[in-house]
Amino acid sequence: MAFNETVTRRLEQWASSLQDLGPVILGQNKDVKIEEIRESYISKMAEHPVVEDVRVETIDMGGVPGTLITPATVMADRVLFYIHGGAYIVGGPGGYHGLAAAFAVAMKARVYLPDYRLAPENPFPAPIEDTYAAYRWLIEEGQDPRSVTFAGDSAGGAMVVSVMVMARNAGLPLPAGGAALSPWANLEHTGPSMFNREGLDRLNTKAGLDLMARTFLGEALPNSPEASPVFADVRGLPPILVQIGEAELMLSDAIRLASHLGENRVRVTLEVWPNMFHVWHMFQAELAEGREAIANAAAFLGRAIESTAKS
C-alpha cells in the first residue's frame, strides 16, 4: 500500500532515528550516546500535531515522572492511563502528546502517561514496576478504577496486560478495560509473521527486535510471563481490545495474545488492519486508518466504562 508523502517521510524519519541504536547497544559505536538517540527519537515523534483545546502538564505519579493531558471537556471523571512504547529502551511521554491528545478528545478523558525508567540502565522488570507504581498511585489518590481504562502501544501494549496482571496479583482494583495497540506480546518472537513479514514491516526487523528484547530482559528469559503476556495468567482481567497491523512482524504474536485472553475467559476484541504498519495510530493527523483505529479504541473503552458502571 502506498502512503502519502507526509506519512512516508515521517515513517522514514522514525526508522532512521533508531539506526544507531544497535551499534550503540553492542558497543560498536562509542561516538553516539544512547541519550542522544532517545532525544532524537522523541523529537521525531513529537512532530505529530497535537489537537487544540488540550492542556499538557508535567506531574509526579507517586515518584514516577508523568504527563497529564486534559481536554476541554471531561466526561464523568474518565481517565485513560496511556503506556508509551519504544521497546523499553527509548520513547517517553514527550513524543506522545499528539496521540494522547487525540485519545483525550475522543474519550473526553484525562490522559495520564507515566515516564517509566528504560533499559539497558534499568532492565526488566523496572519499566513494568514503574508503570504499575504509577497506576497504584492513581488509585491511591482516590481515582475510581471503574472510570479508568488502559491503552498502550508496542511495549506499552504488552504492559496493558502485564500491569493489569500485577495489579490483580497485588489485590489492587482493576481498570474497566484496556486497548493494546500493536502489542509486543511475545519476546520469543516465534510467530510466523516474524519471518513472512520480514521486509514488509517498515519499522522493525527480527534481528533488531531480538537485540532489543535481550537488552531489555537482561538475565530474564523471553518467556517470562511479566515480559511476554502470551505466557501470563490472565484470568479475571477486564475486556481488552487488541489492534494490530497486518504488515507487522508482531502480527502473529498479537493474534496469539488475543487467543490467549479469550481462552482464559477474558472478553477480547481483535482487529487486524490490512496493510497497516507498527502503531499507525501515531499518524492519525494524516491517515484515515489511524483516526478510525483511535475512534474504535475510544468507543471500546467507553463501553467498558459504561458496562462497569452498571455492574
Residue pairs with C-beta under 8 A, 6 or more apart in sequence:
1 274
1 275
3 11
3 287
4 286
6 286
7 283
7 286
7 287
10 44
10 47
10 48
10 283
10 286
11 202
11 203
11 277
11 283
13 44
13 47
14 41
14 44
14 45
14 203
15 202
15 203
17 37
17 40
17 41
17 43
17 44
18 37
18 41
18 90
20 29
20 32
20 37
21 34
21 37
21 89
21 90
21 212
22 28
22 208
22 211
23 29
23 32
24 32
24 33
24 34
24 37
25 34
25 89
25 120
25 211
25 212
25 215
26 211
34 89
34 120
37 90
38 90
38 91
38 92
38 118
41 86
41 90
41 91
41 95
42 90
42 91
42 92
42 94
42 95
43 95
44 95
45 91
45 94
45 95
45 96
45 282
46 94
46 95
46 97
46 98
48 97
48 98
48 99
48 282
48 283
48 284
48 285
49 98
49 285
50 56
50 97
50 98
50 101
51 98
51 101
51 102
51 105
53 71
53 72
53 105
54 69
54 70
54 71
54 72
54 101
54 104
54 105
55 69
55 70
56 67
56 68
56 69
56 97
56 101
57 67
57 68
57 70
58 65
58 66
58 67
58 68
59 65
59 66
59 67
59 68
59 112
60 66
61 112
61 114
61 133
61 134
61 137
61 138
62 133
62 134
62 136
62 137
62 140
63 133
63 137
64 114
64 115
64 116
64 130
64 131
64 133
64 134
64 137
65 114
65 115
66 93
66 112
66 113
66 114
66 115
66 134
67 93
67 94
67 96
67 97
67 100
67 112
67 113
67 115
68 110
68 111
68 112
68 113
69 97
69 100
69 101
69 104
69 110
69 111
69 113
70 104
70 110
70 111
71 101
71 104
71 105
71 108
71 109
71 110
73 108
74 108
74 109
74 110
75 107
75 108
75 109
76 147
77 143
77 144
77 147
78 107
78 108
78 109
78 110
78 147
78 149
78 302
78 305
79 109
79 110
79 111
79 112
79 138
79 143
79 147
79 148
79 149
80 100
80 103
80 104
80 107
80 109
80 110
80 111
80 112
80 148
80 149
80 150
80 151
80 301
81 111
81 112
81 114
81 134
81 135
81 138
81 148
81 149
81 150
81 151
81 175
82 96
82 99
82 100
82 103
82 111
82 112
82 113
82 150
82 151
82 152
82 156
83 113
83 114
83 116
83 131
83 150
83 151
83 152
83 153
83 155
83 156
83 157
83 159
83 160
83 163
84 91
84 92
84 93
84 95
84 96
84 113
84 152
84 153
84 156
85 91
85 152
85 153
85 154
85 155
85 156
85 157
85 182
85 184
85 279
86 92
86 118
86 154
86 155
86 156
87 154
87 155
87 184
87 209
87 212
87 213
87 215
87 216
88 118
88 119
88 124
88 127
88 155
88 212
88 216
89 118
89 119
89 120
89 212
89 215
89 216
90 118
91 118
91 155
92 115
93 100
93 113
93 114
93 115
96 113
98 282
98 284
98 285
99 153
99 281
99 282
99 284
99 294
100 111
100 113
101 111
102 284
102 291
102 294
103 109
103 111
103 151
103 294
103 297
103 298
104 110
104 111
106 294
106 295
106 298
107 149
107 298
107 301
107 302
109 149
112 134
112 138
114 130
114 131
114 134
114 135
116 126
116 127
116 128
116 130
116 131
116 134
117 126
117 127
117 130
118 127
119 126
119 127
119 215
119 216
119 218
120 215
120 216
120 218
123 215
123 216
123 217
123 218
123 220
124 216
124 217
124 218
124 220
124 224
124 226
124 227
125 220
125 226
125 227
127 155
127 159
127 216
128 159
128 162
128 163
128 166
128 226
128 227
129 166
131 159
131 163
132 163
132 166
132 167
132 170
135 163
135 167
135 172
135 175
136 167
136 170
136 172
138 148
139 145
139 148
139 172
139 173
145 173
145 174
145 175
145 176
146 176
146 305
146 308
146 309
147 176
147 305
147 309
148 175
148 176
149 175
149 176
149 177
149 178
149 179
149 301
149 304
149 305
150 160
150 163
150 164
150 175
150 177
150 178
150 179
151 160
151 178
151 179
151 180
151 181
151 297
151 301
152 158
152 159
152 160
152 178
152 179
152 180
152 181
152 183
153 181
153 182
153 183
153 279
153 281
153 282
154 181
154 182
154 183
154 184
154 250
154 278
154 279
155 184
155 216
156 181
157 180
157 181
157 182
157 183
157 184
157 185
157 242
158 180
158 183
158 184
158 185
158 227
158 228
158 229
160 178
160 179
160 180
160 183
160 240
161 178
161 180
161 183
161 185
161 229
161 232
161 234
161 237
161 240
161 257
161 261
162 226
162 227
162 229
162 232
164 174
164 175
164 178
164 234
164 237
164 238
165 225
165 226
165 229
165 232
165 233
165 234
165 237
166 226
167 173
167 174
168 174
168 236
168 237
174 236
174 237
174 238
175 238
176 238
176 239
176 301
176 304
176 305
176 307
176 308
177 238
177 239
177 240
177 241
177 300
177 301
177 303
177 304
177 305
177 308
178 237
178 238
178 239
178 240
178 241
178 301
179 240
179 241
179 242
179 243
179 297
179 300
179 301
180 240
180 241
180 242
180 243
180 254
180 257
181 243
181 279
181 281
181 293
181 297
182 243
182 244
182 245
182 248
182 250
182 254
182 278
182 279
182 280
183 229
183 242
183 244
183 250
183 253
183 254
183 257
184 209
184 250
184 253
185 228
185 229
185 230
185 250
185 253
185 254
185 256
185 257
186 222
186 228
186 230
186 231
186 253
186 256
186 257
187 213
187 216
187 217
187 222
187 223
187 224
187 227
187 228
188 222
188 223
188 228
189 206
189 209
189 210
189 213
189 222
189 249
189 253
190 253
191 250
191 251
191 252
191 253
191 255
191 256
192 252
193 248
193 249
193 250
193 251
193 252
193 253
194 206
194 209
194 249
194 250
194 252
194 253
195 206
197 247
197 248
197 249
197 251
198 205
198 206
198 249
200 247
201 247
201 248
201 249
201 277
201 278
202 247
202 277
202 278
203 277
203 278
204 248
204 249
204 250
204 278
205 249
206 249
209 249
213 222
216 227
217 224
217 227
220 227
222 228
223 231
224 231
225 231
225 232
225 233
226 232
229 257
229 260
230 253
230 256
230 257
230 260
233 264
234 260
234 261
234 264
234 266
235 264
235 265
235 266
236 266
237 261
237 266
238 266
238 267
238 304
238 308
239 266
239 267
239 268
239 269
239 300
239 304
239 307
240 261
240 266
240 267
240 268
240 269
241 268
241 269
241 270
241 271
241 296
241 297
241 300
241 301
242 254
242 255
242 257
242 258
242 261
242 268
242 269
242 270
242 271
243 271
243 273
243 281
243 293
243 296
243 297
244 250
244 251
244 254
244 255
244 270
244 271
244 272
244 273
245 251
245 272
245 273
245 275
245 276
245 277
245 278
245 280
246 272
246 273
246 274
246 275
246 276
247 275
247 276
247 277
248 254
248 276
248 277
248 278
249 278
250 278
251 272
254 270
255 270
255 272
258 268
258 270
261 268
262 268
269 300
271 293
271 296
273 280
273 289
273 293
276 289
276 293
280 287
280 289
280 290
280 293
281 290
281 293
281 294
281 297
282 290
283 290
284 290
284 291
284 293
284 294
